[in-house]
Amino acid sequence: MRTGSSQAEQPARRGLIRLPPAFFIAEEFTGALARLGLTSPNAIFAFDSGRDLAKPSIERFRQRMVFELKPAGSEHPVKVFLKRYDRPPVLRQLRNWLCHRTRRSFARIEHETAEQLAAAGINTPRTIAWGEQRGCLFERRSFLMTEEIPNSQSLERRLPACFTGPPTSGNLRARREFIHRLASFIQRFHETGYRHRDLYLSHIFCSENSAFSLIDLARASRPILQRRFQVKDLAALHYSAPAQHVSRTDRLRFYLAYAGRPGLLSCDKVFLRTILRKAGRMARHNVKHGIRVPYRER
């Protein structure tokens, strides 16, 4: 069984208008960006009025910030996220081109990935603006500005109440339904040929109407080694699901719904062992660096 709720709540994507030489913007945000002087890549990279979202794990050439804009025709401002890629190392660019099998800037790749997934019915953040500056061959810098997914939170921050409340028959039924819909969403995402490559619960958002969305698509691609990165995605989901709220039975139900089978076949057992080994390697690495391991915390 598949649900169309995620697709139904995907907002209509409007085209972006181009401001020379390489600055693309959603029309209803042109006035708001102009009032801040953000009408060129140079201005975007000089902007420092947002709240910095720096993390120790983020590479130095990547910058993130959040601020608000009021689009034309709206009474309320919206939260927007700005990613800036400033002088990416040549080797990182080459790796990015090889991974995506195209010569594109970091920002353009993420924008195009989000648009392709949205066209396939997978909710993704909507691009407000993006732009790039290139040298003769390599990217000098690029940026991507996206709109906050409305009325949504990450599953890392908040699981539905049925996972944390008392184990009543209603809660258990709601939990099974949620797991089935999440598995269907991930299955449909993988059917596009894409692999997220960073598919933790922090990157899956759920709206008040239980529509799922994927964020942080900088690494998402259609890899040649589909199986390898399918394992990585499912291991990341398993790893980030907290043991105190998500039981082994819940995890098995998720996999069966994802695989579309009523019970495990021998090939599923082999595949699940591969996923568990991958999660174990992730856990050992993170324990060495003092990083928490949610699926082992009780």
C-alpha positions in Angstrom: 0.0 0.0 0.0 1.3 3.4 -0.9 0.2 6.8 0.3 -0.1 9.9 -1.9 -0.1 12.3 1.0 3.5 13.4 0.5 2.9 14.1 -3.1 -0.4 15.8 -2.6 1.1 18.4 -0.2 4.0 19.2 -2.5 3.6 22.9 -3.3 3.5 23.9 -7.0 7.0 24.7 -8.3 7.2 28.0 -10.2 10.0 28.7 -12.6 12.9 31.0 -11.6 13.7 34.2 -13.5 17.3 34.9 -14.5 19.2 38.0 -13.6 22.5 38.2 -15.5 25.0 36.7 -15.5 24.1 33.7 -13.3 21.5 34.6 -10.7 18.2 32.8 -10.6 15.3 33.9 -8.4 11.7 33.1 -7.7 9.7 36.1 -8.9 7.7 36.7 -5.7 11.0 37.1 -3.8 12.6 39.7 -6.1 11.3 42.7 -4.1 12.2 41.2 -0.7 15.8 40.4 -1.8 16.2 43.7 -3.5 15.3 45.5 -0.3 18.2 43.7 1.3 20.5 44.5 -1.7 20.7 40.8 -2.5 20.6 41.0 -6.3 23.9 39.5 -7.2 26.2 36.6 -6.1 28.7 39.2 -4.8 26.0 40.7 -2.6 24.9 37.2 -1.4 28.4 36.4 -0.3 28.8 39.8 1.5 25.5 39.3 3.4 26.1 38.8 7.1 22.7 39.7 8.7 21.4 36.1 9.1 21.9 33.7 11.9 24.9 31.5 11.4 24.3 27.7 11.4 27.9 26.7 11.5 28.7 23.2 12.9 32.1 21.7 13.6 31.5 19.0 11.0 30.9 21.3 8.1 33.8 21.8 5.7 35.3 25.2 5.7 34.2 26.1 2.2 30.6 25.6 3.1 28.6 28.2 5.0 25.0 28.1 6.2 22.7 30.7 7.6 19.0 31.4 8.2 16.9 34.6 8.0 13.5 35.8 7.0 12.0 37.3 3.9 8.5 38.5 3.1 7.4 37.4 -0.4 5.1 39.5 -2.5 1.4 38.8 -1.8 2.1 37.4 1.7 1.2 39.0 5.0 3.9 37.0 6.9 7.6 36.5 6.4 9.0 33.1 5.7 12.2 31.5 7.0 14.8 30.9 4.4 18.1 29.0 4.5 21.2 30.1 2.7 24.0 27.8 1.7 27.2 29.3 0.3 30.0 27.4 -1.3 33.2 29.6 -1.3 36.2 28.4 -3.4 35.5 24.6 -3.1 38.7 22.6 -3.3 39.4 21.3 -6.8 39.5 17.7 -5.6 36.1 18.1 -4.0 34.7 19.5 -7.2 36.2 16.7 -9.3 34.6 14.1 -6.9 31.3 15.9 -7.1 31.4 15.8 -10.9 32.3 12.2 -10.9 29.5 11.3 -8.4 26.9 13.2 -10.4 28.4 12.5 -13.9 28.1 16.2 -14.8 30.1 19.4 -14.4 27.9 21.5 -12.2 28.4 23.8 -9.2 27.5 22.6 -5.8 24.5 24.8 -5.6 23.2 24.0 -9.0 23.5 20.2 -8.4 21.5 20.5 -5.2 18.8 22.7 -6.8 18.4 20.4 -9.8 18.2 17.3 -7.5 15.5 18.9 -5.5 13.5 19.9 -8.6 13.8 16.4 -10.1 12.7 14.7 -6.9 9.8 17.2 -6.5 8.7 16.3 -10.1 8.7 12.7 -9.1 6.4 13.4 -6.1 9.0 13.5 -3.3 8.7 16.7 -1.2 11.8 18.8 -1.1 12.6 22.4 -0.1 11.6 24.9 -2.7 14.4 27.0 -4.2 14.0 30.8 -3.7 17.3 31.7 -5.5 20.6 30.2 -6.6 23.6 31.5 -8.4 27.2 30.7 -9.3 30.5 32.2 -10.3 32.8 30.1 -12.4 36.4 30.3 -13.6 37.7 28.9 -16.8 36.9 25.4 -15.7 36.2 25.2 -12.0 33.6 26.7 -9.7 34.7 29.8 -7.8 31.7 30.0 -5.6 27.9 29.3 -5.6 24.9 29.7 -3.4 21.5 28.1 -2.8 18.6 29.7 -0.9 15.6 27.6 0.0 12.3 28.1 1.7 11.5 26.5 5.0 9.2 23.5 4.7 6.0 24.9 6.4 4.5 23.4 9.6 7.1 20.6 9.7 9.8 19.3 12.0 12.5 16.7 11.6 11.8 13.2 12.9 15.0 13.5 14.9 13.5 16.4 16.8 10.1 15.0 17.2 8.6 11.6 16.6 4.8 11.3 16.6 3.2 10.9 20.1 2.4 7.3 19.4 6.1 6.5 19.8 6.4 8.1 23.2 3.0 7.6 24.8 1.7 4.6 26.7 1.3 1.4 24.6 -2.4 1.5 24.1 -4.1 -0.3 21.2 -4.7 3.1 19.5 -1.1 4.1 19.9 0.2 0.8 18.5 -2.2 1.1 15.5 -1.1 4.6 14.9 2.6 3.6 15.1 2.1 0.8 12.6 0.4 3.2 10.2 3.2 5.8 10.5 5.9 3.2 10.0 4.1 1.9 6.9 3.8 5.4 5.4 7.4 6.3 6.2 8.6 3.0 4.6 6.5 3.8 1.5 8.0 7.3 1.3 11.5 6.0 1.4 10.7 3.2 -1.1 9.3 5.8 -3.5 12.4 7.9 -3.1 14.7 5.0 -3.9 12.5 4.1 -6.9 13.6 7.4 -8.5 17.2 6.0 -8.6 18.4 8.6 -6.1 20.2 7.7 -2.9 20.4 10.4 -0.2 23.8 9.3 1.2 23.0 11.1 4.5 19.5 9.7 5.3 19.3 10.3 9.1 16.0 11.2 10.8 17.3 14.7 11.0 16.9 15.0 7.2 13.4 13.6 7.1 10.7 16.2 8.0 7.1 15.4 8.8 4.3 18.0 8.6 1.3 18.4 10.8 -0.7 16.5 8.2 1.9 13.7 8.2 3.4 14.5 4.8 7.1 13.6 4.6 9.9 15.7 3.0 13.6 15.3 2.4 16.1 18.0 3.1 19.8 18.5 2.8 20.2 17.1 -0.7 23.8 18.2 -1.3 25.1 14.6 -1.4 22.0 13.0 -3.0 22.8 11.4 -6.4 21.9 8.5 -8.7 25.0 6.4 -8.1 26.3 3.6 -10.2 26.6 1.4 -7.1 22.9 1.6 -6.3 22.9 -1.3 -3.8 25.9 0.0 -1.8 24.2 3.4 -1.2 20.8 1.8 -0.6 22.5 0.0 2.3 24.0 3.3 3.5 20.7 5.0 3.4 18.9 2.3 5.4 21.8 1.9 7.8 21.6 5.7 8.5 17.8 5.4 9.2 18.4 2.5 11.6 21.3 4.2 13.3 19.4 7.5 13.9 16.2 5.8 15.2 16.4 6.1 19.1 16.2 2.7 20.8 14.0 4.1 23.7 11.2 4.9 21.2 11.7 2.6 18.2 11.6 -1.1 19.0 13.1 -4.0 17.1 9.6 -4.9 16.0 9.1 -1.4 14.6 12.3 -1.7 12.6 11.3 -5.1 11.2 7.8 -3.7 10.2 9.6 -0.8 8.5 11.8 -3.1 6.4 8.9 -5.4 5.5 6.8 -2.5 4.3 9.8 -1.0 2.5 10.5 -4.4 0.7 6.8 -4.9 0.1 6.7 -8.4 1.6 4.6 -10.1 4.4 7.7 -11.9 5.7 11.4 -12.2 5.4 13.0 -14.2 2.6 16.6 -15.5 2.8 17.8 -12.7 0.6 16.2 -10.2 3.0 18.1 -11.7 6.0 21.4 -11.3 4.1 20.5 -7.7 3.2 19.6 -6.9 6.8 22.8 -8.3 8.1 24.6 -6.0 5.6 22.7 -3.0 6.9 23.4 -3.9 10.5 27.1 -4.3 9.8 27.2 -0.9 8.2 25.4 0.7 11.2 27.9 -1.1 13.5 30.8 0.4 11.6 29.2 3.8 11.9 28.7 3.4 15.6 32.3 2.3 16.3 33.6 5.3 14.3 31.3 7.7 16.1 32.0 6.3 19.6 35.7 7.0 19.1 34.8 10.7 18.3 32.4 11.1 21.2 29.3 11.1 19.0 26.1 9.6 20.4 24.7 6.4 18.9 20.9 6.7 19.0 20.0 3.1 18.1 21.9 1.8 21.1 20.7 4.3 23.7 18.0 3.0 26.0 
